[in-house]
Amino acid sequence: MSEYALELSNLSRHFYLKNGAFKEPTLLKAVDGISLRIRPGETLGLVGESGCGKSTLAKMILGLLEPTNGDVLINDKARGSSSRLLMSRQLQPIFQDPYSSLNPRKTIEQIIRLPLQLHKIGDAKSQQKAVKDISDLVGLPERLLKNYPGQLSGGQRQRVAIARALILKPSILVCDEPTSALDVSVQAQILNLLMDLKKELGLTYLFISHNLGVVEHLVDRVAVMYRGKIVEQGTREQIFQNAQHPYTQALLSSVLTPEPALGLPEVLDSSAWDKAS
Amino acid sequence: MKRILDVKNLQVSLPTPNGDLRAVRGIDLHVNKGEMLCIVGESGCGKSMTSMALMGLLPKRAEVTAEAMQFDGMDLLSLSKKERNQVRGMRMSMIFQEPMTSLNPSYTLGNQLCEGIIKHKGLSKDEAKKRAVYLLERAGVPYPEKRLDQYPHQLSGGLRQRVMIAMALMCEPDLIIADEPTTALDVTIQAQILRLIRELQQEFGTAVIFITHDLGVVARIADRVAVMYAGQVVETASAQDLFSDPQHPYTKGLLNCIPVPGKTLPGSHLESIPGVVPSLIGELKGCAFENRCSASIGECCYRSPSLENHLGSENHQVRCSIATASSCREAV
């Protein structure tokens, strides 16, 4: 067993924004020297505002984007040292939008089965059985397997996405805002499912979200990202009860819990955390 | 308290190939002057349809009926198209969800801000610009004079939403309908925008209908709340009462399934509402929430409950046979 399921060392990704044909392009450091470690069986929550580089980071971890600098180590092996196919058996994504991450022209069964076909695992019969087993596991009724994504509700589609991610029996899941497109009543179902699966299969999660209530509920450790850098990381208790960085404090104070007596939070000046980072 | 908007039995239905989709099924709503009414519900419950019907922005094929739709003494449904246009923009205005798509990319912000007030109130261009600059400044937009010549793409999402708010206030409307105005924004920006809406609302005495799916937002901003489910209002109460003493099983379910930092035990099993929203095509038999309700009894299947006063108070109403029955027992 490797010591870390996922290790990022000094990972960076820079973009050049064009300013017209004759002007110097602007350098944008979307991800700027991030180092993170996740132990097997741990859930790390990554929080930050839109545009802070969360999704760029997720794409690099998934191998969808080449890093400018630094390495991604999966179970102690550098991504790139073996083929993408082999890497994908250990690490799978769940995306934000279950409306656009499933192919509308394939049946649910075909969608869930595709990874097995790509990896040439088993024959048709065993693949079918695997699809049924995994649908059971994620609470997807068998009658839906013949349907198309358009006929399913948002929650059911997200279950399909989870089933597709789990069918190769990966050890790590990268969840990029897995519930933010869902209604709250459905969100609770999916969060429960993710927690149950973790217990049952011993999964490791990188959980990217801007919903701090959800993050607090689900994760063991939290990393706070701001403008391409990690500004603070720690255990759930450290971050939620004793945040040090002004940006983390601002994030926490902006969480709106359903408590009418508290009123709206004070508006904080962003210069405080700009200076600190 | 004077009612600025009073709606009785509003119905909206849209023709689809599978039959009429009855998106709004008999809603009674009223908004007092200077009040913040939040309409909360999940996707597909008809909250946006309600707001579009109030604004008169639905396509022609949508059928809108109501026993009454009184806006400051005027019957909105009997107005001609021209009169309706006069009301919309001048006395009622709207803030949309997506500041990215609801501003016209090919006109400057100044042009879009001033268009309404020049048309409705006959102000000169200079006067209109002056007001635009004043409101942009009040909405917290830095360098307001410069913004008038800028285009929407030059602004961030938060700034665009501030421009939208300034635009909604241009003609000093009596009512603003804000349809999920902060959903597309980050939490830190969301807090700023909510505070801004609240402050300006109190300063100008505007009534606001705030539509959202986020109960956290509702709790912090609302005077009164209407919870919608399947095209109906299932519970309405003051924000205080609704959160401290929810009556409808759906409201209770919604409140229980949000993890609250510091309250919900991390990692514990969250309560959820099983099942899915019923199809809104055709008639619903019995209570719309019956198939997902843990408390449902036999009669819920066939008897559709009406919106009844809870504990005899007109300020807290609930559409649930069981809650009403127990409230009657308590009252006795």
Interface residues (C-beta under 8 A of the other chain):
Chain A: E49 S50 S153 G154 G155 D183 V184 S185 V186 Q187 A188 Q189 L191 N192 M195 H210 L212 G213 V214 E216 H217 L218 R236 F240 A250 L251 L252 S253 S254 V255 L256 T257 P258 E259 P260 A261 L262 G263 L264 P265 V267 L268 S270
Chain B: E42 S43 G157 D186 V187 T188 I189 Q190 A191 Q192 L194 R195 R198 H213 D214 L215 G216 V217 V218 A219 R220 I221 A222 A239 Q240 F243 S244 G253 L254 L255 C257 I258 P259 V260 P261 G262 K263 T264 P266 G267 S268 H269 L270 E271 S272 I273 P274 V276
